Amino acid sequence: MARRSRVDIVVDVLSALADRGPMPPTRLATASNLPYDRLRPILEALEARGLVRLSSMGGRRLVELTPEGLRALEELRRVSGLLRDLGLA
């Protein structure tokens, strides 16, 4: 099985949030098929860019997709599809 690129991983993370809504980081790791220790730096990078927001609700940490994150996901999907169509991905 081929390894996922960082772009593929980011698309998987953002897609999980878009499809399922806010969730705890550990559940997001499972939904994205990543170990939590690999997800953590990706979440930090996405949060720094304003694509996800980390919040607390009832003592639980949650990750949620921002409007900017949804726009980025749509663009990443479009570009990824174009690259696949051209045989470049």
RODREN-992240 format. One record per atom (N, C-alpha, C, O): x, y, z; residue in one letter; residue number from 1; atom name. Coordinates in Angstrom, 1 decimal. Example, Ala and Ser with C-alpha at 12.3 -4.5 7.8 and 13.67 -1.06 7.14 Angstrom:
BEGIN
       X       Y       Z  residu  num  atome
    13.2    -5.7     7.8       a    1      N
    12.3    -4.5     7.8       a    1     CA
    13.2    -3.3     7.8       a    1      C
    14.2    -3.3     8.5       a    1      O
    12.8    -2.2     7.1       s    2      N
    13.7    -1.1     7.1       s    2     CA
    12.9     0.0     7.9       s    2      C
    13.4     1.1     8.0       s    2      O
This chain:
BEGIN
       X       Y       Z  residu  num  atome
     0.8    -1.2     0.0       m    1      N
     0.0     0.0     0.0       m    1     CA
     0.9     1.2     0.0       m    1      C
     1.9     1.3     0.8       m    1      O
     0.6     2.2    -0.8       a    2      N
     1.3     3.4    -0.9       a    2     CA
     1.1     4.3     0.3       a    2      C
     0.0     4.4     0.8       a    2      O
     2.1     5.0     0.7       r    3      N
     2.0     6.0     1.8       r    3     CA
     1.3     7.2     1.3       r    3      C
     1.3     7.6     0.2       r    3      O
     0.5     7.7     2.2       r    4      N
    -0.3     9.0     1.9       r    4     CA
     0.7    10.2     2.0       r    4      C
     1.6    10.2     2.8       r    4      O
     0.5    11.1     1.1       s    5      N
     1.2    12.3     1.1       s    5     CA
     0.7    13.2     2.2       s    5      C
    -0.4    12.9     2.8       s    5      O
     1.4    14.2     2.6       r    6      N
     1.0    15.1     3.6       r    6     CA
    -0.3    15.8     3.2       r    6      C
    -1.2    16.0     4.0       r    6      O
    -0.4    16.1     1.9       v    7      N
    -1.7    16.7     1.4       v    7     CA
    -2.8    15.7     1.6       v    7      C
    -3.9    16.1     2.0       v    7      O
    -2.6    14.5     1.3       d    8      N
    -3.7    13.5     1.4       d    8     CA
    -4.1    13.4     2.9       d    8      C
    -5.3    13.2     3.2       d    8      O
    -3.2    13.4     3.8       i    9      N
    -3.5    13.4     5.2       i    9     CA
    -4.3    14.6     5.7       i    9      C
    -5.3    14.5     6.4       i    9      O
    -3.9    15.8     5.2       v   10      N
    -4.6    17.0     5.6       v   10     CA
    -6.0    16.9     5.0       v   10      C
    -7.0    17.3     5.7       v   10      O
    -6.2    16.4     3.8       v   11      N
    -7.5    16.3     3.2       v   11     CA
    -8.3    15.3     4.0       v   11      C
    -9.5    15.5     4.3       v   11      O
    -7.7    14.2     4.5       d   12      N
    -8.5    13.2     5.3       d   12     CA
    -8.9    13.8     6.7       d   12      C
   -10.0    13.6     7.1       d   12      O
    -8.0    14.6     7.3       v   13      N
    -8.3    15.3     8.6       v   13     CA
    -9.5    16.3     8.4       v   13      C
   -10.5    16.2     9.1       v   13      O
    -9.3    17.2     7.4       l   14      N
   -10.4    18.2     7.1       l   14     CA
   -11.7    17.5     6.7       l   14      C
   -12.8    18.0     7.1       l   14      O
   -11.6    16.5     5.9       s   15      N
   -12.8    15.7     5.5       s   15     CA
   -13.5    15.1     6.6       s   15      C
   -14.8    15.2     6.7       s   15      O
   -12.8    14.5     7.5       a   16      N
   -13.5    13.9     8.7       a   16     CA
   -14.2    15.0     9.5       a   16      C
   -15.3    14.7    10.0       a   16      O
   -13.6    16.1     9.7       l   17      N
   -14.3    17.2    10.4       l   17     CA
   -15.5    17.7     9.6       l   17      C
   -16.6    18.0    10.2       l   17      O
   -15.4    17.9     8.3       a   18      N
   -16.5    18.3     7.5       a   18     CA
   -17.6    17.4     7.5       a   18      C
   -18.8    17.8     7.5       a   18      O
   -17.3    16.1     7.5       d   19      N
   -18.4    15.0     7.4       d   19     CA
   -19.0    14.8     8.7       d   19      C
   -20.2    14.5     8.8       d   19      O
   -18.2    14.8     9.8       r   20      N
   -18.7    14.4    11.1       r   20     CA
   -18.9    15.5    12.1       r   20      C
   -19.5    15.3    13.2       r   20      O
   -18.4    16.7    11.8       g   21      N
   -18.5    17.8    12.8       g   21     CA
   -17.4    17.7    13.8       g   21      C
   -16.5    16.9    13.8       g   21      O
   -17.5    18.7    14.8       p   22      N
   -16.4    18.7    15.8       p   22     CA
   -16.3    17.4    16.6       p   22      C
   -17.3    16.7    16.8       p   22      O
   -15.1    17.1    16.9       m   23      N
   -14.8    15.9    17.6       m   23     CA
   -13.5    16.0    18.4       m   23      C
   -12.7    16.8    18.2       m   23      O
   -13.4    15.1    19.4       p   24      N
   -12.1    15.1    20.2       p   24     CA
   -11.0    14.7    19.3       p   24      C
   -11.1    14.0    18.4       p   24      O
    -9.8    15.2    19.6       p   25      N
    -8.6    14.9    18.8       p   25     CA
    -8.3    13.4    18.7       p   25      C
    -7.9    12.9    17.6       p   25      O
    -8.6    12.6    19.7       t   26      N
    -8.3    11.2    19.6       t   26     CA
    -9.3    10.5    18.7       t   26      C
    -8.9     9.6    17.9       t   26      O
   -10.5    11.0    18.6       r   27      N
   -11.5    10.4    17.7       r   27     CA
   -11.1    10.9    16.3       r   27      C
   -11.3    10.1    15.3       r   27      O
   -10.7    12.1    16.1       l   28      N
   -10.2    12.6    14.8       l   28     CA
    -9.1    11.8    14.3       l   28      C
    -9.0    11.5    13.1       l   28      O
    -8.1    11.4    15.2       a   29      N
    -7.0    10.5    14.8       a   29     CA
    -7.5     9.2    14.2       a   29      C
    -7.0     8.8    13.2       a   29      O
    -8.5     8.6    14.9       t   30      N
    -9.0     7.4    14.4       t   30     CA
    -9.8     7.6    13.1       t   30      C
    -9.6     6.8    12.1       t   30      O
   -10.6     8.6    13.0       a   31      N
   -11.3     8.9    11.7       a   31     CA
   -10.4     9.2    10.6       a   31      C
   -10.7     8.9     9.4       a   31      O
    -9.2     9.7    10.9       s   32      N
    -8.2    10.1     9.8       s   32     CA
    -7.2     9.0     9.6       s   32      C
    -6.3     9.1     8.7       s   32      O
    -7.3     7.9    10.3       n   33      N
    -6.4     6.7    10.2       n   33     CA
    -5.0     7.1    10.5       n   33      C
    -4.1     6.8     9.7       n   33      O
    -4.8     7.9    11.6       l   34      N
    -3.5     8.3    12.0       l   34     CA
    -3.3     8.0    13.5       l   34      C
    -4.2     8.1    14.3       l   34      O
    -2.1     7.7    13.9       p   35      N
    -1.8     7.7    15.3       p   35     CA
    -1.9     9.1    15.9       p   35      C
    -1.5    10.1    15.2       p   35      O
    -2.3     9.2    17.1       y   36      N
    -2.5    10.6    17.7       y   36     CA
    -1.2    11.4    17.7       y   36      C
    -1.2    12.6    17.4       y   36      O
     0.0    10.8    17.9       d   37      N
     1.2    11.5    17.9       d   37     CA
     1.6    12.1    16.6       d   37      C
     2.3    13.1    16.5       d   37      O
     1.1    11.5    15.5       r   38      N
     1.3    12.1    14.1       r   38     CA
     0.3    13.1    13.8       r   38      C
     0.5    14.0    13.0       r   38      O
    -0.9    13.0    14.4       l   39      N
    -2.0    14.0    14.2       l   39     CA
    -1.7    15.3    14.9       l   39      C
    -1.9    16.4    14.3       l   39      O
    -1.1    15.3    16.1       r   40      N
    -0.9    16.5    16.9       r   40     CA
    -0.2    17.6    16.1       r   40      C
    -0.7    18.7    16.1       r   40      O
     1.0    17.4    15.5       p   41      N
     1.7    18.5    14.8       p   41     CA
     0.9    19.0    13.5       p   41      C
     1.0    20.1    13.2       p   41      O
     0.1    18.1    12.9       i   42      N
    -0.7    18.5    11.8       i   42     CA
    -1.8    19.4    12.3       i   42      C
    -2.1    20.5    11.7       i   42      O
    -2.4    19.1    13.5       l   43      N
    -3.5    20.0    14.0       l   43     CA
    -2.9    21.3    14.4       l   43      C
    -3.5    22.3    14.2       l   43      O
    -1.7    21.3    15.0       e   44      N
    -1.0    22.6    15.3       e   44     CA
    -0.8    23.5    14.1       e   44      C
    -1.1    24.7    14.1       e   44      O
    -0.4    22.8    13.0       a   45      N
    -0.2    23.6    11.8       a   45     CA
    -1.5    24.1    11.2       a   45      C
    -1.6    25.2    10.7       a   45      O
    -2.5    23.3    11.2       l   46      N
    -3.8    23.7    10.7       l   46     CA
    -4.5    24.8    11.6       l   46      C
    -5.1    25.7    11.0       l   46      O
    -4.3    24.7    12.9       e   47      N
    -4.8    25.7    13.8       e   47     CA
    -4.0    27.0    13.5       e   47      C
    -4.7    28.1    13.5       e   47      O
    -2.7    27.0    13.4       a   48      N
    -1.9    28.2    13.1       a   48     CA
    -2.4    28.9    11.8       a   48      C
    -2.3    30.1    11.7       a   48      O
    -2.9    28.2    10.9       r   49      N
    -3.3    28.7     9.6       r   49     CA
    -4.8    29.1     9.6       r   49      C
    -5.4    29.6     8.6       r   49      O
    -5.5    28.8    10.8       g   50      N
    -6.9    29.2    10.9       g   50     CA
    -7.8    28.2    10.2       g   50      C
    -9.0    28.6     9.9       g   50      O
    -7.4    27.0     9.9       l   51      N
    -8.2    26.0     9.2       l   51     CA
    -9.0    25.2    10.2       l   51      C
   -10.1    24.7     9.8       l   51      O
    -8.6    25.0    11.4       v   52      N
    -9.3    24.3    12.4       v   52     CA
    -9.2    25.2    13.7       v   52      C
    -8.3    26.0    13.9       v   52      O
   -10.1    24.9    14.6       r   53      N
   -10.2    25.6    15.9       r   53     CA
   -10.2    24.5    17.0       r   53      C
   -11.0    23.6    16.9       r   53      O
    -9.4    24.7    18.0       l   54      N
    -9.4    23.8    19.2       l   54     CA
   -10.2    24.5    20.3       l   54      C
    -9.9    25.7    20.6       l   54      O
   -11.1    23.8    20.8       s   55      N
   -11.9    24.5    21.9       s   55     CA
   -12.2    23.4    23.0       s   55      C
   -11.9    22.2    22.8       s   55      O
   -12.8    23.9    24.1       s   56      N
   -13.2    23.0    25.2       s   56     CA
   -14.7    23.1    25.4       s   56      C
   -15.2    24.2    25.3       s   56      O
   -15.3    22.0    25.6       m   57      N
   -16.8    22.0    25.8       m   57     CA
   -17.0    20.9    26.9       m   57      C
   -16.8    19.7    26.7       m   57      O
   -17.5    21.4    28.0       g   58      N
   -17.8    20.4    29.1       g   58     CA
   -16.6    19.6    29.5       g   58      C
   -16.7    18.5    29.9       g   58      O
   -15.4    20.3    29.5       g   59      N
   -14.2    19.6    30.0       g   59     CA
   -13.5    18.8    28.9       g   59      C
   -12.5    18.2    29.1       g   59      O
   -14.1    18.7    27.7       r   60      N
   -13.6    17.9    26.6       r   60     CA
   -13.0    18.9    25.6       r   60      C
   -13.5    19.9    25.3       r   60      O
   -11.8    18.5    25.1       r   61      N
   -11.2    19.2    24.0       r   61     CA
   -11.9    18.8    22.7       r   61      C
   -12.0    17.6    22.4       r   61      O
   -12.2    19.8    21.8       l   62      N
   -12.8    19.5    20.5       l   62     CA
   -12.0    20.2    19.4       l   62      C
   -11.5    21.2    19.6       l   62      O
   -12.0    19.5    18.3       v   63      N
   -11.4    20.1    17.1       v   63     CA
   -12.6    20.4    16.1       v   63      C
   -13.4    19.5    15.9       v   63      O
   -12.7    21.6    15.6       e   64      N
   -13.7    21.9    14.6       e   64     CA
   -13.2    22.6    13.4       e   64      C
   -12.2    23.3    13.5       e   64      O
   -13.8    22.4    12.3       l   65      N
   -13.4    23.0    11.0       l   65     CA
   -13.9    24.4    11.0       l   65      C
   -15.1    24.7    11.4       l   65      O
   -13.1    25.4    10.6       t   66      N
   -13.5    26.7    10.4       t   66     CA
   -14.0    26.9     9.0       t   66      C
   -13.8    26.1     8.1       t   66      O
   -14.7    28.1     8.7       p   67      N
   -15.1    28.3     7.3       p   67     CA
   -13.9    28.4     6.4       p   67      C
   -13.9    27.9     5.2       p   67      O
   -12.7    28.9     6.9       e   68      N
   -11.5    28.9     6.0       e   68     CA
   -11.0    27.5     5.8       e   68      C
   -10.6    27.2     4.7       e   68      O
   -11.2    26.6     6.8       g   69      N
   -10.8    25.2     6.6       g   69     CA
   -11.7    24.5     5.6       g   69      C
   -11.2    23.7     4.8       g   69      O
   -13.0    24.8     5.6       l   70      N
   -13.9    24.2     4.6       l   70     CA
   -13.5    24.7     3.2       l   70      C
   -13.5    23.9     2.2       l   70      O
   -13.2    26.0     3.0       r   71      N
   -12.8    26.5     1.7       r   71     CA
   -11.5    25.8     1.3       r   71      C
   -11.3    25.5     0.1       r   71      O
   -10.5    25.7     2.2       a   72      N
    -9.3    25.0     1.9       a   72     CA
    -9.5    23.6     1.5       a   72      C
    -8.9    23.1     0.5       a   72      O
   -10.4    22.9     2.1       l   73      N
   -10.7    21.5     1.8       l   73     CA
   -11.2    21.4     0.4       l   73      C
   -10.8    20.5    -0.4       l   73      O
   -12.2    22.3     0.1       e   74      N
   -12.8    22.2    -1.3       e   74     CA
   -11.7    22.5    -2.3       e   74      C
   -11.7    21.8    -3.4       e   74      O
   -10.8    23.4    -2.1       e   75      N
    -9.7    23.7    -3.0       e   75     CA
    -8.7    22.5    -3.1       e   75      C
    -8.3    22.2    -4.2       e   75      O
    -8.4    22.0    -2.0       l   76      N
    -7.5    20.8    -2.0       l   76     CA
    -8.1    19.6    -2.8       l   76      C
    -7.4    18.9    -3.5       l   76      O
    -9.3    19.4    -2.6       r   77      N
   -10.0    18.3    -3.3       r   77     CA
   -10.0    18.6    -4.8       r   77      C
    -9.7    17.7    -5.6       r   77      O
   -10.2    19.8    -5.2       r   78      N
   -10.2    20.2    -6.6       r   78     CA
    -8.9    20.0    -7.2       r   78      C
    -8.7    19.4    -8.3       r   78      O
    -7.8    20.5    -6.5       v   79      N
    -6.5    20.4    -7.1       v   79     CA
    -6.0    18.9    -7.1       v   79      C
    -5.4    18.5    -8.0       v   79      O
    -6.3    18.2    -6.0       s   80      N
    -6.0    16.7    -6.0       s   80     CA
    -6.6    16.0    -7.1       s   80      C
    -6.0    15.1    -7.8       s   80      O
    -7.9    16.3    -7.4       g   81      N
    -8.6    15.6    -8.5       g   81     CA
    -8.0    16.0    -9.8       g   81      C
    -7.8    15.1   -10.7       g   81      O
    -7.6    17.2   -10.0       l   82      N
    -6.9    17.7   -11.2       l   82     CA
    -5.6    16.9   -11.4       l   82      C
    -5.3    16.5   -12.5       l   82      O
    -4.8    16.8   -10.4       l   83      N
    -3.5    16.2   -10.5       l   83     CA
    -3.7    14.7   -10.8       l   83      C
    -3.0    14.1   -11.6       l   83      O
    -4.7    14.1   -10.2       r   84      N
    -5.0    12.6   -10.5       r   84     CA
    -5.4    12.5   -12.0       r   84      C
    -5.0    11.6   -12.7       r   84      O
    -6.3    13.4   -12.5       d   85      N
    -6.8    13.4   -13.9       d   85     CA
    -5.6    13.5   -14.8       d   85      C
    -5.6    12.9   -15.9       d   85      O
    -4.6    14.3   -14.4       l   86      N
    -3.4    14.5   -15.3       l   86     CA
    -2.4    13.4   -15.1       l   86      C
    -1.3    13.4   -15.8       l   86      O
    -2.6    12.5   -14.2       g   87      N
    -1.7    11.4   -13.9       g   87     CA
    -0.4    11.9   -13.2       g   87      C
     0.6    11.2   -13.2       g   87      O
    -0.6    12.9   -12.4       l   88      N
     0.6    13.5   -11.7       l   88     CA
     0.5    13.2   -10.2       l   88      C
     1.4    13.5    -9.4       l   88      O
    -0.6    12.5    -9.8       a   89      N
    -0.7    12.2    -8.3       a   89     CA
    -0.6    10.7    -8.1       a   89      C
    -0.6    10.2    -7.0       a   89      O
